[in-house]
């Protein structure tokens, strides 16, 4: 009487996918843990490099002449720890892209600071709420507005 097994031979000396071959090695692919960790590390590094390269060419980060991009640039130049210094507004018009003019306006606590020439009615603008340092220990909410035109 013969006993049947659930993993029959396929004629090549190997058993089914869930068994082992004639040498006793598993017939399913397995990877050593160190190799698997190295592969995960390589994929992680590749994704990091891709994200870094992508952030350098993402829209809105170059000198594209948009008011939003210029507003971001102005905010970085006139703020310290995300608090805008009104005295720094005077130097802000130097940040528009080449070929563009800009007007920068900061308003807070009923006061207005402005730099740049008067913009035409068709100019593009962008604004955001900011914290404004009015004096030592005196920070109030305000609005930073940038208008650009060519």
Helices and strands as residue ranges (DSSP letters): H 33-57, H 67-78, E 79-80, E 83-85, G 86-95, E 101-108, E 111-116, E 124-135, E 138-149
